[in-house]
Amino acid sequence: MNIGLDFLGMIPWWGWILIVLAGIAIRDVLQKKHTIMHNFPLVGHLRYMLESIGPEMRQYFVANNREELPFNRIERGWVYASSKKENNYEGFGTDRDVYAHQHIFINNAMMPFRIDAQHPHSIDKSFLPCAKIIGGFNKRKRPYRPASIINVSAMSYGSLSAPAISSLNKGIAMTDAYHITGEGGLSPYHSHGGDVVFHFGTGYFGVRTEDGNFSMEKMVKLVEENPFVRAIEIKLSQGAKPGKGGVLPGKKISKEIAAIRGVEIGKDVLSPPTHKAFSNVPEMVDFIESIAEKTGLPVGIKAAIGKLDQWEELADIMTRTGKGPDFITIDGGEGGTGAAPPSFADHVSLPWAHGFSDIYKLFQAKNLVERIVFIGSGKLGFPAKAAMAFAMGVDCINVAREAMLSIGCIQAKVCHNNSCPTGIATQNKWLQKGIDPTLKSVRLAQYFKSFKKELVEITHAAGYEHPCQFEINDIEINVDDRTLSSALGDAYNYKKTPVPFENMQTLKACFHLGGIKK
C-alpha cells in the first residue's frame, strides 16, 4: 500500500495531465455518439468548442458592420448610443451601399417644414403622439390616444426577467409610451407608472378559468383594479411562429408565475394554436365587442399576415355592422422575440412590408382605414424605417428587440435556453442581478426620445409637421439600380389614405393629465 502511494507521489504534475488526456482519448474512441471525436480523439473536442463560440467569434471579429441579422453592428450601435445619450452620428459619409436592393430613400422637400409662432409645439421633439384615437370611431367608453408613436411591444414576464420588465415599464413612463404585457399576463413589474395594453393569446393567461378557457369575470376585474390598463389586444398570431402553439414547462412555473398566469405550479401548460373563445371571424367580432362593452376599453387584434380570405371576411363584417377591432397590429414574419422552430421563423407568414400593405389595401378598399388605428411591429425601431412605415399607413409602431437592445441586450441569440448573459431573457437569478432597473429604464426612455427626435427631424426635412402626414410616394426603395428604383406606392400598388391632422398644437390641446379630453 505504501509502495503504491510512493509511486503515485513520484508522478510529476505533467504526468497527471497525460494520464487524464489518455483517459479522455480512450473514452473518445469507445463512445459512438460523436463521429469526429471517435475518429480524432482529443482533437475532436476542439472542433465542438470552436463551433459553440462561433456566433460570438463572427459577431465580434468576422462580420462586417452591415452584415449581421437580425440587427447589424451599426443598428445595434445606434440604439446603444441613443440609449446612453452618446454621439450617435456618423462621420465621413455613410458606409451603407445606397444602391443595394431595398435601400430606403426619403424624398426631402426643397423647403423643410418651418417652425414658427404658428407651430410652437413642433419645437418639442419629444412630444409625438398618435394622430388617431383608439376606440374613437366605435365610441368606446374609455377611448385612448397614445401619447407616443413608439411603444414597447408584447414581451411576457416569464420570457423576460422581472428586472427587464420593470426597466421597460419605468422607461415608458418617462416618455409617455405604452407597454404591452405579452401573453404571460399582467405582473407587478408592469405597474411602475406607464400605460399598459393588456395582451392575451390562446392560453388566456391572467384571465383564464381553471380548465383553460377565457374568463370575462377575471378580465373585468383586472381592468377595474388596474386603471393604467388602457386597451386590450387579442393575439391571433405572432411573427416568430404564426399558427403554432407552445408549451410552458412545469419546471419554469414558479409560485409567482403561477399566480400571475392563473396556472398550477410545476405543471406543464399548453397554449394551443387556436382560440377556444371563438372559432371563426363572426364569433371573433362578437368576442371583441363583448370585451369592449364589459370593460369600456378599446380592443384590437394582433397577427402576422398570410392568406387574406378571412381578413376580407372581417372587413365585410365591419362594413356591414359597424363593429370590429379598434386597432390592428401587423407583425412581420421576419422575426420576433418568441422562440420558434427555424421552419416557422424563416418561412411562415409574410415580411412586415408585404403583410402590412396587403391588409392596408384590403381595408382601404372597404373605406375602413379612418376607423382603425394601424400599428406596425417588425424591426421598425429606426427613424428611416419608421418614416417608411408611416408613409405606408401606420399610426404607431411597437418595438420589442430594439427595446431589449436599449436596456443591454447584446444579440446573443440564446433567449430560448434560459442563459441570456445580460439577464434580460432568463429566469436565472444570478444573471438577472446585472440589470439595474433604475439605470436601464433611463436608457429605454433616452432611446425613445432620440428616436422621436430623429424621426421628427426627418419629417420636417420632408416638409411635414407630423409623421402621419407622410404620403406613400415620399419614400422610394431600390428595386435594383436608380433607373429601376420605385416609389413605395408603385411597389405596393396603393396610395395611403390621408390621416386627419391639423397641427401639433391641436394634438397638444387634446391631452389632459396624460389622457384625452372628452
N, C-alpha and C positions, 0 to 999 in steps of 0.2 A: 504493500500500500504506500509506504513512504517512498519506495523507488519510483512508483508511478507519479507521485506528486513532484518528486525531484525532477523527473523527466519533463513534466509539463512546465515546471518552473524554468527549465533550460530553454524553452521555445521563445525566441525573440518576438517582439511585437509584430514585426512584418511577417513572421511565420504564421501568427494567428490570422492575419489578413489573408494569406494564401490559403489557409485551411477553409476559411469562410467562403472565399471565392470558388474553391474546388467544390465545396458543398452545393453552392448555387449552380455551378456548371453541371454537376450530376443531376440535380433537380430539373434543370432545363432540359437535359437530354431525355430524362424519363417521362416528363409531362407531355401530354398530347394536345393541349388546348391551343397553344400558340406555335405555329409552324416556324416562324422566324427564330424564336428563342430555342426551339428544338434543334434547328439546323445550324444556328450560330449562337451557341451558349455564351452567356455573359454579354457579348457584343449586342445581341438582340435587344437587351434591356435599354440600351442607348437609343435605339430607334423609337421605342414606345415613349421614352421620356421626352425626346425631341418632338414627337407628334403631339404630346399632351400640352406642350408650351408653344406649339406652332402658331396659334392665333395671336398670342402676345408678341411673339417674335416678328410676325408680319405687321402687326399694328404699330409697333414702335420702331422697327428697323428696316422693313422691306417695302410696305405700301407707301405710295406717294400721297401727297396732301389731298388729292381729289379722288382717290381710288376706292376707299373702303365703303362698305354698305353695312347697315342701313344709313349711317351718318359718317361722312368722311372727316378727316382731321380738321379741315378748315371749318366745317359746320360745327363740329364739337368745340373747336377753339373759339368760335364766335359766341356760342352760348356761354361757355366758361367765362370769357372776358366780360360779356354783358352782365352776367350774374354777379360778378365781383366788382363791377363798376370800373373796370380797367379799359385801356385803349383797345377797342375792337376794330380799328381802322386797318386798312392795307396800304402799303407804300409801293410806289413804282409800278402801279397798274395791276390789273387782275392777272392771276395765273390760271384762270379758267379758260378753256377753249371755247370762245364765244361762237365758233362755227359748228360746235358739236350738236348732234341730234337732240332735240327737245330743250335746247337752251332757251331761257325766257328773256324777252326784251320788253321793257316797259316804255311806251311811247310818251316821252315828256312833251310838255306844252312849250310853245315859243315863249309865252309869258306865264311863269308859275303863278299859283294862287297867291293873291295879295292879302296879307294880314293887315287890317286897318281897324279903325274905330267901329266899323260895321260888323267886324268878325273878331271881337276881343277874345272869345273863348277858344279860338284856334291857336292862340299863343301857348295855352296849356296842353302840351303834347302827351301828357299822361292821362288826360280826360278823353276817352274814346269809347263811348257807349254804343250799344247796338241801336241801329236806326229804327228797328221794329219792336213792337211789344208782343211778347209771347202770351198767347191767350186773349189778345185784344179783340180779334175778329169774332171768336166764339163766345166772347163776353163771359169769360170765367170769373168767378168771384174774386180771385186774387191774381190778376194778371201780373206779368213780370217783365220789366225791361232790363236786361243785363247791363250793368254799368261798365262792362269791359267787353271788347270784341274778341279778346283772347282769354281762354279759361282752361282749367285743368280737366282733362278727360277722365273717363271711368277707369280707376285702378283700385282694386279692393284691398281692404285691410285683411291680411292673411297672405295675399300675394306680395304686398308691400309691408314693410315693418311698421310698427307703431310710431317710432320717431320719424320715419319718412312721411307717413300720412299727416302727422302733426305739423311737420315742416311745411308741407304743401298747403294745409289749411290756414296756418298762421300767415303764410306768404300771400295767399289770395285775399285775405282780409286786409292786407296793407295796400293792395292795388285794386280793390273793388271788383274782383272777378268772382266767378262761382266755381265750386268744386264738386265734381260728380263722384258719388260714393263708390262706383263699381258695384258688381252684383253681390259682393260679400256682405252687404248690409251697412247700416249706419252705426259707426263706432264712436266711442267717446273722443277719439282722435280727430273726428270730423267736426268737433264742436269748439273751435277756437276763435270764432267770430266771423268767419266767412260765410257767404251764401252757399247753400248746398242744393244740388239736384239729386234727388234720391233715384237711384238706378237699380233695376232688378231684372233678372233673367228667368230662365226656366226653373231654377231652383227656389225662387221666391224667398231668398234668404232675408231674414228680418221681418218678413210679412207672410210667413208660411204657417200652415196648420201642421199638426203632428204627422199627418200622412203625406206631407209634401205638396199640398195644394195651396192656392192663393187665399189669403185671409183679408177680406175687406176691413174687418173689425180692427186688425192689427195695423193696417195701412192708415186708417183714420186716426187711430190712437197715436201713431208715430208722427203724423203731421201736426196733430193738436199739441203734442208735448214738445215739438221742436219747430218753433216758428221760423227758424232760419232755413228750413227746407222750403224752397221757392218754386220748384217744379218737379215733375216725375217723369222719368224716362224708362220706357219698356224696351229691353234689348231683344231684338229678333235675331240678330247675328252680329258677329264682330269680324273685323278684317283678318285676324290671326287664324280663325278656324270657323268660318261660317257653316252652319248646318251640322256642327259636331257638338255633342255634349261633353261632359267631363266628370271625373270622379275626384272628390276631395278625400284623400286617405285619412282614415281614422287617427293615425299617429300624429297628424298635423292639427287635429282638432283639440285645442286646449279648452279649459273651462271658460275662459273669456270669449274665445271664438265661438264656442257652442252657444253661449248666451246671446251673442250678437246675431248669429245666423239662425238661431232657433232650431238647432240640431242636437243630437246626442253626442256626449263626449266619447271619443275613441271609436266611433262607428263610422265606416265609410259612407259618404253622402254622394248620391248621384244627381248630376244636373243633366236632364235628358235633352236631346236635340230640339224637341218641340215643347210648346207651352201646353199645360193642362187646362188653363183658364179659357182658351179659345182654340178652335181648330181650323178656322177659315177667316177670310177677310171681313165679312159682315159681323161675325162674332167678335173679332178684334176691335172693330169700330164701336160696338156696343160696350165692350170692356173698357175702352178708353173713356167713353162718355160716362160710364158709371163711376169710374175713379175720379174724374173731373167733378162730377156732381157731388160726390160724397166728401171730397177733400177741399174743393174750391180752387185747386191748383191747376195750372196748365199741364197737359200731358202730351208727351211726344214719343216717338219711336226711333230706335237706332238700328241700322242694318248695313251690311256690306251688300253690294249690288251684283246681281247676275241676270236671271230671267226677269222679264218685265210684265208678264201677263197678270200676276196678282197685284202689282203696283198700278197697273191700268184699272183693274177692278176697284182698288182703293180710291183712285181719282174719280171714277164714275160714281161711287157711293157718296163721296164728299160733295160732288157737284149736285147730285140728286137730293141729298138730305141736309146739307149744310153742317154735317157732323164730321168728326175725324180728328186726327192729331193736330196739336197746335204748333209743333215743331218736328222736323225730321232731321236726324243726324245721319249723314252719309259717311261710312267708314271705308277707308281704302283697303283693298286686298293686299297691298304691298307690305303689310306688317301688323303692328300692334304689340302690346306688351304681353298678351297672353301666350303661354307656352303651347305649341302646336306641332303636329307632325309636319315634316317638310312638304309632304304631298299637299297638305291644306294651305300652309303658309305660302308656298310657291305658286300654286296653280288654281285654287278655288276662289272665285269672285274677281271682279274687275279692279284694276288700279283706281285710285280716287278720281282722277280727272275723267276717265271714261264712265265710271259709275255715276258720278255726280251729274255729268252732262246728260246722260240718259234720263235720269229722274227729273232733272230740271225741265228738260224739253217736254217730257210727258205731262208734268203738272202745268207747265206754261200753256200747252195746247188746250188744257181744260179750264184756263183762266183761274187757276188756283194759287198762283205764286204769291199774290199780295196777302193772302190769309195765312201763309205758312212762314215760319222762321226757319231758314235753311242753315244748318250747321255742318261745317266740314271738319273731318278728322282723318289725317293721314299724311304725316310729315309736312305739315303746313306751318310749322312754328318758326319760319324765317320770313322777313319782310317781303322779299320779292315773290316768294311762293304764295304768301297771304294776299298780296296785291292781285296775283293771277286768280286766286280763289274768289276774291270779291268781284273781280271782273266777270267771272263765270256765274255769280249769283248767290254766293254765301252771304249770310248776315252776321255770323260769328264763326270762330274756329276754336276747336278744342285741341289741346296738346297733351300728350302722355309722355313719350320718351324724351322729348325736349325738356319737359318739366323735370324729369328724373335727372337729365344731364345737369340742369341748373343747380340741383342740390347735391351733386357729386358723383353721379353715375359715370363710369369710365368705359361703358360699352363692352363689358367683359363677356356678355352673352351667356351667362350662367344663371339667368333668372329662374330657370326651371328646376335647378337641383339644390336650392337652399344654401348655396355657398357664395352668394354675392359678396365680393370683397369690400364693397363700400357700405354694407349694412342696409341697403335700400330694399332689395328684393329678397329678403331672407328673414326667417324667424329665429336665427341664431343670435342669442342674447349678447354674446361677446362681440360679434361683428356689428351689431346694432349700436354698441357703445361709441362707435366712431362718429355717429351723427349727433350734432348739437342743433336741435330744432330752432333755438334762438338765432343762431348764425345762418343756418340753411334757409330758414323762412325769409330772411332778408335777401338772400341770393335769388330765391324764386321771384320775389317781388321786384328785384332790380332787373332780372331778365325780362319780366313782363313790361316794366317801364321802358327799358331800352328797345324792346320790340315795338311797342306802340310809338315811341319817339321816331324810330326809323321808318315805320310804316306811314306815319303822318307826313314825314318829310318827303317820302316817295309820292304820296298822294298830292301834296302841294306841288311837287315838281311836274306832275301830270295835269295840273290846273284845277284840282278839286279840293274841297274842304274836308270831306269825309270819304273813307274807302268805299262806302256804299254807292258813291257816285261813279265809280269806275264802270266803263262800258266794255263789253267783251272785246271789241277791236282796239282797245287801248293797249292790249297785250299781243305780242307776236311770239311764236315759237319756231325754232328751226325744224323744218321737215328734212332738209339736207343742207344745202348751202343757201346764201342770201337770195338767189334767184328762185329758190323753192321754199322760202320761209312763208309761213301762213299766219294770218291773223287768227286769234282763237275762234272767232265767230265762224270763219270759214273751215277751220279744222274740226270743230264740233257741230257745225251746221245749225246754229241758233243765235239769236240776239237776246241779251239779258233784258228782262222787264225792269224799267226804272223803279227804284225804291223811293217812296215818298220821303222827301227830305228838304227842309227849308234851310237851316243852318245850325251850327253848333250851339248858338245862343238859345235857340228854341229847345234843343235837346237838354241843355243845362237847366232850363226852366222846368222841364218835366220831372227833374229829380228833386225829391224832398226827403231828407233824412235817409238817403240810401234807397228809397223806393221810387214809385211813380205817383204823380199827383192824380187823384181820381177826378 
